[in-house]
Amino acid sequence: MGGDSGDHRRRDRHHVWVRVVRRTARGIIIDENGRLVLFRRTFPKRKPYWSTPGGGVDPEDASVEDALHRELAEELGAVVDRVQQVYVTAAPRGEGMNLQHFFVCRLVSMDLDRRTGAEFGNPAKGRYAVERIDLRGKKLARYDLQPAAVKDYIVANRQALLATALSGDDPPLMRADAPAPEPEPEPEPEPARPSMPPILEIVDGEIVGAPAGRTTDERSPARRWWDRLRRRLPTPS
């Protein structure tokens, strides 16, 4: 079973290669009051749900981020800044995978009269009502924001997302399913240093420790010098 079997996934020894057949760019848009800008999607005989604005990356888009700016201008007449990619989801689509790139950003301006797009005039596409949900509290947890993994991610990181969009800081973000961070362990106390043996005397610049059980020589330096000298002198005959 060698070579490419025609499946959209190609395996080698260490990797599984998946063909990306579609990319979308979506905005986690936060306004100056800390509110998340969402679409409330409604269809006949269906419960409403909420989604982040954005859409597919076109071939003429220079990058996924450029596609985001274009989509937000088309769907909301919006201008955003402080754009930072923070999350990516992947889902099967036909013979490959659909990647959704999510960017946190700050809303600079929005004019719904300037938005364009055939979906806004097509009843089969449902309604796209714009709603703003306070992200500073826990209100978002009550909304059916789709996909659910993105809702979990935003709820888990709402403080970091607010800081990124409103202050320009770059705090650490965590996965929605990541375990709570372990508290940093308290530093272990340094082991007590062993007590130094008492100094006996200085000989040729060395510090010599007194043998165990002996006390420090209490004689004056001059006295010790004369005692050493006498020991070295020849004994009178």
C-alpha positions in Angstrom: 0.0 0.0 0.0 2.4 2.7 -1.2 1.8 6.1 -2.6 -1.2 8.3 -2.5 -4.4 6.3 -2.5 -6.6 9.2 -3.5 -7.7 9.9 0.0 -7.4 13.6 1.1 -5.0 12.6 3.8 -1.4 11.5 2.9 0.6 9.7 5.5 4.3 9.4 5.9 6.3 8.0 8.7 5.7 10.9 11.1 2.9 13.0 9.7 -0.6 13.0 8.3 -1.0 15.5 5.5 -4.4 17.0 5.1 -5.5 19.1 2.1 -7.1 22.4 3.1 -10.1 23.0 0.8 -11.4 26.2 2.5 -10.2 28.9 4.9 -12.4 31.4 6.7 -11.4 34.4 8.7 -13.6 35.4 11.7 -13.4 38.3 14.1 -13.7 38.2 17.9 -14.6 41.9 17.8 -14.6 43.9 21.1 -15.9 47.4 21.2 -14.6 50.2 23.5 -17.1 49.2 26.2 -15.8 45.6 26.4 -18.7 44.2 24.4 -18.4 41.3 22.0 -19.9 42.0 18.5 -21.9 39.0 17.2 -24.5 38.1 14.6 -27.8 36.7 15.9 -28.8 34.2 13.3 -32.5 33.4 12.9 -34.3 31.1 10.6 -38.0 30.1 10.3 -38.9 27.3 12.7 -35.5 27.1 14.3 -34.0 28.4 17.5 -31.6 31.3 17.0 -27.9 31.0 17.5 -25.0 33.4 17.5 -21.9 33.6 15.4 -18.8 35.7 14.9 -18.6 37.9 11.8 -16.4 36.8 9.0 -16.2 34.7 5.9 -14.2 32.8 3.3 -10.7 33.7 2.2 -10.8 34.6 -1.5 -7.9 33.9 -3.9 -7.3 37.7 -4.3 -6.8 38.2 -0.6 -3.2 38.7 0.2 -3.5 37.0 3.6 -6.1 35.5 6.0 -5.9 38.8 8.0 -6.6 40.8 4.8 -9.6 38.6 4.2 -10.8 39.4 7.7 -10.7 43.2 7.1 -12.6 42.7 3.8 -15.2 40.5 5.3 -15.9 42.8 8.3 -16.2 45.8 5.9 -18.7 43.9 3.8 -20.8 42.4 6.6 -20.7 45.3 9.2 -19.2 48.3 7.5 -16.6 47.9 10.2 -13.1 49.0 10.7 -10.9 47.2 13.3 -7.4 47.4 14.6 -5.2 45.6 17.1 -5.8 42.4 15.2 -4.2 39.2 16.5 -4.9 35.6 15.5 -5.7 33.6 18.6 -7.5 30.5 17.6 -8.0 28.0 14.8 -10.5 25.3 14.3 -10.5 22.4 11.7 -13.5 20.4 10.4 -13.9 18.0 7.5 -15.3 19.5 4.3 -15.7 17.3 1.3 -12.3 15.8 0.4 -10.4 17.9 2.8 -10.6 20.2 5.8 -12.1 23.6 6.5 -9.9 25.8 8.7 -11.4 28.8 10.6 -9.0 31.4 11.8 -10.2 33.6 14.6 -8.7 37.0 15.3 -9.3 39.2 18.3 -9.6 42.8 17.4 -10.8 46.2 18.6 -13.8 47.8 16.9 -12.9 51.3 15.6 -16.1 52.1 13.7 -19.2 50.4 12.3 -21.8 51.6 9.9 -24.4 49.0 9.0 -25.7 51.1 6.1 -22.4 50.5 4.4 -22.5 46.7 4.5 -22.9 44.7 1.4 -23.4 41.0 0.5 -26.1 39.0 -1.2 -26.8 37.0 2.0 -28.4 40.0 3.7 -31.2 40.2 1.1 -31.7 36.4 0.8 -34.5 35.1 3.1 -33.1 31.6 2.7 -29.9 32.7 4.5 -31.9 33.8 7.5 -31.4 37.1 9.4 -28.1 38.6 10.5 -29.0 40.9 13.4 -26.0 42.5 15.1 -25.9 42.2 18.9 -23.3 43.3 21.5 -22.8 41.1 24.5 -20.9 42.4 27.6 -17.7 40.4 27.8 -16.7 41.7 31.2 -19.2 39.6 33.0 -20.5 36.0 32.6 -23.4 36.9 30.3 -21.9 35.1 27.3 -22.3 31.7 28.9 -26.1 31.9 28.4 -25.8 32.4 24.6 -25.7 29.6 22.0 -22.6 30.9 20.3 -21.4 28.6 17.5 -19.1 26.7 17.1 -19.2 25.6 20.8 -15.5 25.2 20.9 -15.0 28.9 20.1 -17.5 29.9 22.8 -15.6 27.8 25.3 -12.4 29.4 24.2 -13.7 33.0 24.5 -15.3 32.3 28.0 -12.0 30.8 29.2 -9.9 33.7 27.9 -12.3 36.7 28.2 -10.0 38.7 30.4 -7.0 38.1 28.2 -9.0 38.9 25.1 -10.3 42.2 26.6 -6.7 43.2 27.5 -5.4 42.4 24.0 -8.2 44.3 22.3 -8.5 47.3 24.6 -5.0 47.9 26.0 -2.8 46.4 23.3 -1.2 44.1 25.9 -0.3 40.6 24.8 -1.2 38.4 27.8 -0.9 34.6 27.7 -3.9 32.8 26.3 -4.9 29.2 27.1 -6.9 26.5 25.2 -10.5 26.2 26.3 -10.0 22.6 27.2 -6.6 23.1 28.9 -6.4 22.2 32.6 -6.2 25.0 35.1 -2.6 26.1 35.5 -0.7 24.5 38.4 0.4 27.0 41.0 4.1 27.6 41.0 5.8 25.5 43.7 7.2 27.3 46.6 11.0 27.6 46.3 12.7 25.1 48.5 14.7 26.6 51.4 18.4 26.6 50.9 20.1 23.9 52.9 21.8 25.2 56.0 25.5 25.7 55.5 27.7 23.5 57.7 29.3 25.5 60.5 32.9 26.3 59.8 35.5 24.8 62.0 37.3 27.3 64.3 40.4 28.9 62.8 43.5 27.6 64.4 46.3 29.7 62.8 47.4 31.1 59.5 50.4 29.5 57.9 51.7 30.6 54.5 48.4 32.3 53.7 46.3 29.2 54.3 43.3 28.9 56.7 43.6 25.7 58.6 40.7 24.2 60.5 41.1 23.0 64.0 40.8 19.2 64.4 37.5 18.0 65.9 37.4 18.4 69.7 40.0 21.1 69.8 39.4 24.6 70.7 40.8 27.7 69.1 44.3 28.6 70.1 43.8 31.6 72.4 47.5 32.7 72.4 48.4 36.0 70.8 49.9 36.0 67.3 53.3 37.1 68.7 53.2 34.3 71.3 52.5 31.7 68.8 55.3 33.0 66.5 57.9 32.7 69.3 56.7 29.3 70.3 57.0 28.0 66.6 60.5 29.6 66.4 61.7 27.9 69.6 60.5 24.5 68.3 62.6 25.0 65.1 65.8 26.1 67.0 68.3 23.4 67.7 68.2 22.2 71.3 71.4 23.4 73.2 73.7 20.5 74.0 
